[in-house]
Amino acid sequence: MKQERPLAFLLFASAALLGAACPRPAAALPASGPDGRADSLVAMINTYRAAPGSCAGRAFAPVAPLQAHPALSRVRIGPATFIENALQGAGYAAEQAEVVSVTGPDDARAAMNVIQEKYCSVLLSTRFSAVGSYREGKEWTVVLARPAPPLPSSTFPDWRDAGKAILEGVNAARASGHTCGGKHFPPAPPVSWNPALGQAALGHSQDMAARRYFSHKAKDGSMASERAQRAGYHWQRVGENIAFGQHTPAEAVAGWLDSPGHCANIMNASFTEMGAAYGIAAEQRTGIIYWTQVFGRPR
């Protein structure tokens, strides 16, 4: 009996804290709110995005307004605070996020003038769709973000549906043939869904999520072949792909197909059955999603 051992695949996205120096554009700004409230900055930012003028010495076309989100106004960024942790604490799951702040202005209009001057490219970025702001003394902070895609548990509440979506993607690749790295694999027969392999995949995904590791070797020392056997699958050949951070079955399959070792597993004509599942870390933090795909050929 032979066990296939592909490489692990890791895909993740992280938020960044960036700033770019820009000349102050000549855009008309609305008056600040009562007592120079920080929430007035949101309206000013959207006014600026609607008619930006110039930034960094070049003209900018208008961009879509940002949606004010209360959670982004609850974020508090301290000297040693990771933005991902701050967003999580405020109850906002972000795919991308950025924070800009200035100290000194007495009101929102003055703060906006400085933020425009220093961070015009950030304010005009199309990477973001939501915004919030807050004021602490004379420090004004703007948080821009793009929400993370829905977790697979909301789009595929039954993990089997997600696994079978992966199965469809795998069989589509096998039907047409695929080049994995520098090696071309001709079309291969479809694999069929096997419940025991699905349970083996589910168990490993959930274990990785619960114990926060990413490996073909489980914390109990087991490998894919042993987990398949425990699930009741009597195998002649077993292979496993794992992935981390993708939000959809399609993203997981695309990542595996871009990785030569995982792609070779998908295209391996000796495999006849498959199971797949996801696991999500208990705190539901964005990106903490684990995928396992187990291939097999029964005795």
DRENTIKOL-520637 format. One record per atom (N, C-alpha, C, O): x, y, z negated; residue in one letter. Coordinates in steps of 0.001 Angstrom, whole numbers, plus 500000, padded with zeros to 6 digits. Layout:
XYZA/...
% end
This chain:
500855498809500000M/500000500000500000M/500884501232500000M/501915501271499329M/500484502211500737K/501306503418500892K/500529504642500452K/499353504790500787K/501183505526499699Q/500554506778499280Q/501203507935500014Q/502426508075500005Q/500372508778500660E/500879509968501336E/501099511061500291E/500276511234499392E/502219511807500407R/502517512852499416R/502849514154500132R/504026514447500346R/501841514949500510P/502090516227501166P/502547517278500174P/502531517063498962P/502950518405500701L/503340519526499857L/502111520222499295L/501021520107499857L/502274520932498209A/501185521725497635A/501073523035498388A/502051523515498962A/499894523608498385F/499643524872499091F/499126525899498114F/498196525625497355F/499720527087498124L/499321528142497196L/499012529395497984L/499837529859498769L/497832529944497779L/497446531195498420L/496805532079497375L/495875531655496688L/497293533311497245F/496687534199496275F/496818535633496749F/497655535949497595F/495978536498496192A/496049537930496472A/496138538655495145A/495463538277494187A/496949539675495073S/497086540427493827S/496791541888494066S/496992542406495164S/496316542544493034A/496062543971493124A/497372544721492993A/498334544202492427A/497416545942493515A/498647546721493488A/498377548099492928A/497263548614493034A/499398548700492331L/499345550078491868L/500289550877492744L/501507550743492620L/499756551699493623L/500568552420494587L/500176553876494623L/499085554245494189L/501052554694495132G/500729556092495357G/501586556623496477G/502746556231496595G/501056557502497304A/501821558083498400A/501687559587498348A/500586560112498184A/502805560283498487A/502763561746498456A/502223562265499770A/502686561870500840A/501232563160499693C/500599563706500886C/500384565198500705C/500160565649499582C/500446565978501782P/500111567389501668P/498630567564501418P/497822566719501801P/498285568638500789R/496885568906500456R/496093569256501697R/496418570236502368R/495046568475502032P/494217568786503193P/493300569975502884P/492974570260501732P/492915570629503923A/492023571786503761A/490589571335503901A/489947571593504919A/490074570649502866A/488694570183502895A/487910570879501802A/488395571036500681A/486694571297502131A/485850571967501140A/485396570965500093A/484998569851500434A/485450571348498817L/485066570458497735L/483837571003497030L/483676572217496906L/482966570111496566P/481823570568495794P/482265571018494407P/483350570666493945P/481432571781493765A/481749572224492408A/481775571038491468A/481084570045491696A/482570571135490407S/482630570062489438S/481353570052488608S/480615571036488549S/481113568905487967G/479927568754487156G/480067569524485861G/481095570154485616G/479023569475485020P/479055570191483747P/480279569793482935P/480575568609482770P/480991570813482425D/482160570590481581D/483259569807482290D/484094569179481639D/483261569842483630G/484312569163484373G/484309567663484190G/485365567066483981G/483138567036484264R/483045565600484018R/483834564819485050R/483938565230486206R/484395563677484627A/485165562835485532A/484292562237486629A/484781561967487726A/482985562022486345D/482150561424487381D/481958562349488575D/481542561904489645D/482261563640488398S/482201564551489535S/483252564196490584S/483090564510491764S/484326563543490153L/485383563167491093L/484869562222492175L/485320562285493319L/483933561352491823V/483417560395492804V/482758561134493963V/483012560818495126V/481912562115493653A/481264562894494710A/482295563656495532A/482171563744496753A/483306564203494876M/484345564937495599M/485149564030496520M/485497564414497637M/485440562827496044I/486187561869496877I/485388561513498119I/485947561445499214I/484088561286497965N/483274560935499135N/483097562114500082N/483011561924501296N/483041563322499545T/483014564503500409T/484297564585501226T/484275564888502419T/485403564313500567Y/486694564330501250Y/486776563237502310Y/487274563490503407Y/486304562039502015R/486345560939502989R/485476561247504207R/485762560785505311R/484414562030504002A/483525562377505121A/484166563374506080A/483835563391507265A/485074564199505582A/485743565204506425A/487165565403505899A/487464566428505285A/488039564426506138P/489344564444505486P/490331565476506008P/491216565901505266P/490205565889507261G/491207566806507796G/492509566070508012G/492549565105508776G/493583566502507354S/494882565879507564S/495410565279506281S/495017565664505180S/496324564315506452C/496990563661505330C/498348563200505847C/498442562599506916C/499392563484505083A/500751563117505485A/501107563674506860A/501829563044507632A/500599564842507146G/500942565518508379G/500224565024509614G/500601565399510725G/499213564204509467R/498456563753510640R/496971563772510344R/496534563682509196R/496209563893511424A/494755563976511288A/494173562607510947A/494642561575511428A/493149562625510112F/492455561399509730F/490995561505510141F/490363562546509964F/490462560411510695A/489035560358511014A/488240560102509738A/488776559562508770A/486977560485509732P/486136560196508560P/486069558697508274P/486145557878509190P/485928558352507019V/485783556959506608V/484533556822505748V/484017557803505214V/484067555608505627A/482809555349504906A/482914555762503443A/483991555680502851A/481807556204502858P/481833556572501432P/482059555357500546P/481773554225500937P/482572555603499359L/482766554567498363L/481549554511497446L/480951555542497136L/481190553331497023Q/480055553167496118Q/480533553330494674Q/481479552668494246Q/479876554207493940A/480208554374492526A/479796553119491764A/478664552649491888A/480725552580490974H/480428551372490202H/480719551639488730H/481845551996488381H/479723551473487860P/479915551790486438P/481085551055485797P/481781551617484951P/481309549802486191A/482392549031485575A/483750549663485830A/484638549601484979A/483917550274487003L/485203550885487318L/485449552138486485L/486596552544486300L/484392552745485987S/484548553890485090S/484809553451483650S/485204554259482810S/484586552165483374R/484863551644482028R/486290551127481893R/486761550869480785R/486972550977483019V/488345550467482989V/489235551463482251V/489098552673482428V/490144550953481427R/491125551808480770R/492514551213481018R/492795550073480649R/493369552011481651I/494705551558482012I/495715552172481063I/495940553381481097I/496330551355480214G/497353551830479296G/498740551714479899G/498881551273481040G/499770552101479153P/501144552097479667P/501622550722480138P/502389550639481097P/501190549656479490A/501648548317479861A/500472547424480248A/500486546221479987A/499462548016480867T/498249547273481215T/498310546807482658T/498585547602483556T/498057545525482889F/497904545019484248F/496495545355484719F/495516545137484004F/496411545882485919I/495096546296486414I/494138545117486504I/492943545277486255I/494645543925486859E/493772542752486939E/493105542460485599E/491915542147485543E/493890542568484507N/493337542310483175N/492337543390482760N/491316543102482137N/492649544637483115A/491744545732482772A/490417545584483506A/489357545810482923A/490467545210484769L/489236545014485537L/488429543857484980L/487204543936484879L/489108542796484624Q/488409541654484046Q/487703542057482758Q/486560541668482519Q/488395542844481927G/487804543287480681G/486578544168480883G/485681544204480042G/486550544878482009A/485406545738482315A/484302544982483039A/483247545546483332A/484542543703483330G/483518542902483989G/483453543077485484G/482392542897486082G/484594543432486118Y/484607543639487567Y/485616542687488194Y/486798542717487852Y/485155541846489104A/486032540923489820A/486458541576491132A/485626541805492010A/487739541875491268A/488236542618492431A/489115541759493314A/489908540947492838A/488956541956494604E/489875541361495570E/491098542261495729E/492220541771495854E/490884543569495725Q/491950544557495777Q/491572545710494862Q/490395546035494708Q/492575546318494262A/492301547462493399A/493535548342493306A/494664547875493457A/493302549605493058E/494387550560492915E/493946551674491975E/492772552044491940E/494894552201491219V/494606553240490250V/495507554434490521V/496706554272490746V/494927555649490500V/495713556875490587V/495293557782489435V/494120557813489059V/496241558514488880S/495906559400487772S/496802560630487795S/497925560595488298S/496280561709487243V/497027562953487104V/496763563518485716V/495699563297485139V/497735564246485186T/497606564839483861T/497801566348483941T/498734566828484585T/496922567087483288G/497076568531483224G/495875569348483616G/495575570327482932G/495154569003484694P/494020569838485112P/492946569963484030P/492696569035483260P/492320571146484000D/491290571407482996D/489909570964483435D/489050570715482589D/489668570857484748D/488348570454485211D/488485569535486416D/489577569322486943D/487333568990486840A/487333567995487906A/487815568562489228A/488508567871489974A/487462569818489540R/487904570406490802R/489436570482490853R/490053570123491855R/490029570953489764A/491481571058489730A/492127569671489809A/493151569489490467A/491512568697489128A/492043567334489189A/491974566790490614A/492917566158491090A/490850567039491292M/490702566560492660M/491734567197493574M/492280566526494449M/492009568478493385N/493016569143494211N/494366568439494102N/495042568214495106N/494751568093492872V/496049567437492666V/496032566011493219V/496992565572493852V/494936565293492976I/494850563909493474I/494905563881494992I/495575563030495575I/494194564818495643Q/494262564898497104Q/495689565133497572Q/496165564502498516Q/496356566049496895E/497710566408497318E/498675565233497193E/499520565018498062E/498543564472496103K/499504563410495839K/499098562059496431K/499960561264496807K/497779561795496517Y/497329560451496862Y/496300560434497992Y/495370559627497972Y/496460561308498961C/495447561377500022C/495307560055500772C/494195559664501127C/496419559364501018S/496333558111501775S/495582557039501007S/494924556191501610S/495670557064499678V/494924556110498859V/493432556439498919V/492606555543499090V/493089557708498782L/491685558117498814L/491023557800500148L/489815557568500207L/491817557789501223L/491258557558502563L/491377556110503024L/491013555787504155L/491878555249502170S/492089553861502568S/490763553141502812S/489803553300502058S/490735552356503867T/489550551542504161T/489613550193503463T/488727549359503651T/490648549967502660R/490739548707501910R/489749548650500762R/489468547576500232R/489219549804500376F/488360549872499200F/486926550210499581F/486676550868500590F/485992549752498760S/484574550038499004S/483872550570497758S/482714550981497836S/484549550569496613A/483938551018495359A/484902551927494612A/486114551878494826A/484348552764493727V/485173553733493009V/484558554028491642V/483345553935491458V/485401554376490711G/484972554854489406G/486044555794488883G/487177555774489363G/485699556612487911S/486686557550487364S/486405557786485885S/485291557575485405S/487439558229485176Y/487254558584483775Y/488286559637483382Y/489297559842484054Y/487990560288482277R/488856561345481762R/489160561085480297R/488262560771479515R/490424561216479930E/490838561146478536E/491720562354478256E/492881562384478664E/491177563344477566G/491899564596477367G/492120565287478693G/491169565599479408G/493379565524479019K/493691566164480300K/494211565166481340K/494778565551482362K/494006563887481057E/494377562863482041E/493133562411482795E/492131562029482190E/493208562458484121W/492102562090485011W/492530560851485795W/493602560830486401W/491688559826485778T/492028558563486440T/490927558162487397T/489741558253487080T/491338557716488574V/490419557201489590V/490786555743489859V/491956555421490065V/489787554867489857V/489977553448490134V/489244553115491421V/488029553293491509V/489968552635492415L/489380552230493690L/489497550723493811L/490505550146493405L/488476550077494365A/488491548619494402A/487642548084495548A/486798548782496109A/487893546848495867R/487026546063496746R/486633544820495965R/487511544106495480R/485337544535495828P/484935543375495017P/485389542062495637P/485500541935496856P/485643541111494789A/486016539781495259A/484812539098495899A/483673539375495525A/485051538220496849P/483933537451497424P/483257536620496346P/483842536390495287P/482041536169496596P/481351535336495608P/482142534067495319P/482804533528496206P/482074533595494090L/482701532331493744L/481960531187494432L/480761531297494691L/482652530100494727P/481961528980495389P/480822528411494560P/479905527794495103P/480873528613493246S/479788528110492401S/478472528831492657S/477405528301492347S/478537530045493226S/477302530753493549S/476828530436494965S/475625530367495216S/477756530247495876T/477365529925497255T/477166528424497469T/476396528009498335T/477866527617496673F/477729526153496738F/477565525621495318F/478485524999494787F/476401525856494688P/476219525397493306P/476402523899493146P/476830523441492086P/476087523125494179D/476377521684494165D/477736521493494841D/477871521739496039D/478729521061494088W/480089520934494617W/480148520016495840W/481032520159496685W/479206519075495933R/479203518160497079R/478965518916498388R/479510518552499430R/478149519970498327D/477892520758499533D/479170521451500003D/479436521536501202D/479952521944499049A/481234522554499411A/482167521501499990A/482860521749500977A/482181520311499363G/483035519236499868G/482659518815501274G/483526518524502098G/481357518784501547K/480930518369502888K/481164519470503921K/481302519184505110K/481209520737503469A/481599521812504371A/483078521658504754A/483460521911505897A/483899521243503789I/485306520942504095I/485386519772505066I/486186519788506002I/484566518768504845L/484526517603505742L/484232518041507176L/484872517564508113L/483277518937507349E/482945519426508696E/484136520125509338E/484418519916510517E/484841520961508561G/486012521643509094G/487115520685509471G/487783520865510489G/487310519666508654V/488328518650508940V/487987517900510223V/488848517698511080V/486744517493510350N/486357516722511544N/486378517574512809N/486624517057513899N/486123518863512677A/486245519746513845A/487697519793514319A/487958519753515522A/488643519877513379A/490061519889513751A/490476518548514338A/491214518502515323A/490016517474513751R/490374516148514252R/489796515903515645R/490413515219516462R/488633516451515912A/487992516225517215A/488755516887518354A/488771516372519472A/489382518014518080S/490047518757519149S/491555518544519201S/492199518919520181S/492127517940518150G/493572517828518078G/494153519108517493G/493512520158517529G/495357519021516960H/495940520191516303H/497454520064516260H/497996518964516158H/498126521202516340T/499573521232516181T/499896521629514753T/499519522710514300T/500589520760514053C/500957520988512656C/502450521296512607C/503282520408512792C/502779522560512357G/504180522937512461G/504604522788513910G/504001523398514793G/505625521994514170G/506056521784515553G/505579520477516135G/505987520115517238G/504723519752515425K/504268518448515894K/502812518498516314K/501954518958515562K/502538518021517528H/501149518000518001H/500503516670517656H/501065515601517896H/499304516763517087F/498517515569516782F/497352515503517763F/496602516472517889F/497187514391518456P/496055514259519383P/494752514124518602P/494785513940517386P/493603514212519278P/492324514028518586P/492296512709517820P/492861511702518247P/491622512751516679A/491503511572515816A/490033511332515511A/489235512269515549A/489663510096515210P/488258509816514855P/487853510589513606P/488707510904512777P/486575510898513455P/486129511630512253P/486286510785511000P/486254509555511051P/486457511462509881V/486427510773508585V/485029510923508016V/484320511874508346V/484634510008507179S/483294510043506576S/483405510372505091S/484448510175504468S/482317510872504549W/482284511252503131W/482243510005502267W/481462509087502515W/483096509981501245N/483093508881500298N/482857509448498895N/483650510265498428N/481786509032498215P/481467509590496897P/482564509386495850P/482797510267495023P/483239508232495879A/484287507979494894A/485465508926495103A/486029509437494135A/485839509163496354L/486917510114496626L/486480511531496250L/487292512347495813L/485181511812496426G/484664513103495986G/484802513273494484G/485176514348494016G/484507512231493726Q/484633512296492276Q/486096512441491854Q/486400513156490899Q/486992511771492559A/488424511911492265A/488873513346492524A/489639513907491741A/488402513939493613A/488745515329493941A/488167516284492899A/488838517220492464A/486924516041492504L/486285516906491504L/487038516847490174L/487294517878489552L/487387515645489750G/488078515502488484G/489405516239488471G/489748516877487476G/490158516161489564H/491468516823489589H/491307518338489683H/492052519075489036H/490356518813490472S/490119520259490570S/489714520831489217S/490221521875488806S/488814520162488535Q/488353520649487236Q/489456520581486187Q/489548521452485322Q/490283519558486262D/491377519443485303D/492407520553485514D/492895521139484548D/492739520843486778M/493672521939487055M/493102523263486576M/493824524084486010M/491810523473486801A/491182524723486374A/491153524843484855A/491421525914484310A/490831523757484175A/490709523789482717A/492065523948482033A/492173524611481001A/493101523332482617R/494422523332481962R/495410524295482611R/496556524407482176R/494966524977483640R/495762526017484285R/497112525516484809R/498166526001484399R/497063524561485698Y/498281524132486394Y/497929523889487847Y/496753523867488210Y/498939523708488676F/498711523502490106F/499726522468490578F/500880522797490855F/499287521225490664S/500217520148490991S/499439518906491409S/498299518698490993S/500081518082492242H/499491516775492561H/499570515838491365H/498777514904491246H/500531516091490479K/500662515282489270K/499835515902488161K/500091517034487752K/498848515171487672A/497969515692486625A/498700515731485283A/499773515148485133A/498110516420484321K/498723516532483005K/498833515173482305K/499674514996481424K/497983514211482696D/498086512875482106D/499097512005482836D/499252510825482523D/499791512596483819G/500813511875484572G/500309511157485804G/501108510590486550G/499004511163486041S/498449510413487166S/498677511127488493S/498789512351488546S/498743510340489561M/498819510852490932M/497510510512491646M/496629509863491083M/497405510960492886A/496145510819493628A/495692509372493728A/494501509084493606A/496634508457493950S/496264507050494116S/495623506492492848S/494650505741492912S/496184506871491684E/495630506394490416E/494257506999490136E/493355506322489641E/494111508292490461R/492817508945490223R/491742508362491131R/490589508221490723R/492120508024492362A/491157507396493272A/490749506021492740A/489575505653492776A/491740505264492245Q/491447503938491692Q/490517504047490492Q/489582503259490351Q/490775505028489623R/489934505225488444R/488502505564488831R/487556505198488133R/488351506273489962A/487015506660490424A/486290505501491106A/485138505640491519A/486973504348491225G/486341503175491819G/486650502970493286G/485962502210493967G/487678503643493780Y/488033503513495206Y/489206502543495341Y/490293502800494823Y/488985501453496024H/490028500447496261H/490665500741497611H/490082500499498667H/491860501261497540W/492461501869498722W/493585501044499341W/494261500242498696W/493729501294500607Q/494859500781501371Q/495878501907501579Q/497086501684501661Q/495326503137501660R/496152504333501846R/495409505528501243R/494188505634501356R/496164506425500600V/495566507607499967V/496449508814500254V/497675508706500277V/495819509961500473G/496528511227500626G/495743512334499940G/494529512218499769G/496413513389499551E/495754514468498820E/496277515830499257E/497483516010499428E/495373516788499436N/495706518196499625N/495108518979498461N/493999518684498016N/495843519979497968I/495296520867496950I/495525522313497383I/496419522595498181I/494720523216496859A/494835524641497191A/494357525454496003A/493650524956495127A/494757526715495993F/494460527590494858F/494061528967495357F/494773529560496166F/492923529488494883G/492583530885495105G/491600531170496222G/491002532246496235G/491407530257497157Q/490473530526498246Q/489043530505497723Q/488712529738496818Q/488199531356498302H/486826531471497810H/485826530617498577H/484708530416498103H/486197530111499743T/485245529350500550T/485894528076501082T/487118528009501194T/485088527065501411P/485637525866502043P/486384526181503336P/487420525579503618P/485860527122504122A/486522527472505384A/487916528040505145A/488847527736505891A/488066528873504098E/489384529422503790E/490336528315503359E/491509528324503732E/489841527367502579A/490692526267502134A/491168525436503321A/492350525104503413A/490259525100504225V/490629524305505400V/491621525072506279V/492596524499506766V/491371526366506479A/492274527171507304A/493680527201506702A/494671527118507428A/493765527318505381G/495073527315504728G/495795525989504897G/496992525959505179G/495075524909504728W/495691523598504910W/496155523389506349W/497225522824506573W/495376523830507314L/495762523665508708L/496983524505509069L/497701524181510014L/497221525581508321D/498398526415508556D/499649525869507880D/500748526374508111D/499496524859507060S/500619524257506337S/500926522895506952S/500068522013506930S/502134522697507503P/502416521455508251P/502099520174507495P/501490519269508066P/502495520065506218G/502249518826505481G/500781518552505255G/500334517412505384G/500028519576504922H/498587519415504694H/497859519153506007H/496942518335506084H/498293519867507024C/497697519679508346C/497898518237508827C/496995517639509411C/499093517688508575A/499367516307508984A/498439515333508275A/498010514345508871A/498123515596507011N/497149514764506301N/495785514823506974N/495134513799507181N/495361516045507316I/494052516229507952I/493986515482509279I/492954514904509620I/495089515492510029M/495095514901511368M/495507513428511371M/495545512807512433M/495811512865510219N/496279511480510133N/495164510514510521N/494172510371509806N/495341509854511665A/494288508969512190A/494099507725511344A/493090507034511487A/495055507418510454S/494906506218509622S/493919506423508472S/493464505452507868S/493586507670508168F/492573507933507148F/491180507823507776F/490948508295508889F/490275507201507053T/488910507009507578T/487838507647506700T/486696507805507133T/488204508023505448E/487226508570504513E/487826509762503764E/489043509946503729E/486950510557503173M/487417511762502501M/486428512185501420M/485235511893501513M/486926512873500397G/486118513561499406G/486796514870499069G/488019514960499178G/486061515883498666A/486648517185498347A/485756517906497347A/484548517676497297A/486367518786496547A/485607519515495527A/486418520703495038A/487623520794495276A/485734521619494346Y/486404522766493736Y/486265522702492224Y/485401522004491693Y/487134523442491538G/487034523658490102G/487325525114489824G/488167525712490493G/486643525701488843I/486808527125488541I/487154527280487067I/486540526651486206I/488146528126486782A/488540528359485402A/487352528865484590A/486473529540485126A/487326528544483316A/486158528785482474A/485751530244482411A/484559530549482361A/486738531171482413E/486374532573482283E/485899533187483593E/485572534373483641E/485857532372484677Q/485307532831485952Q/486100534002486534Q/485548534798487293Q/487376534119486194R/488151535235486719R/488388535044488204R/488598533923488666R/488355536132488948T/488513536029490390T/489830535376490759T/490865535654490153T/489786534512491749G/491001533875492240G/491359532590491541G/492153531814492071G/490799532326490356I/491152531113489630I/490235529993490097I/489381529515489350I/490425529590491332I/489624528550491970I/490591527493492506I/491573527818493174I/490305526254492212Y/491179525152492616Y/490403524204493537Y/489245523876493279Y/491056523777494602W/490446522879495579W/491275521603495671W/492505521645495651W/490586520472495773T/491259519192495999T/490535518451497102T/489306518417497162T/491333517860497968Q/490818517076499084Q/491553515726499051Q/492782515685499120Q/490807514643498946V/491421513324498866V/491006512488500086V/489819512300500352V/491995512000500805F/491770511135501956F/492015509693501552F/492787509423500631F/491359508763502240G/491599507367501941G/491278506448503104G/490576506806504050G/491813505272502992R/491451504161503882R/491227502970502956R/492153502560502255R/490023502407502936P/489745501324501977P/490412500026502373P/490805499829503523P/490532499145501393R/491057497803501675R/490088497049502561R/490344495898502916R/
% end
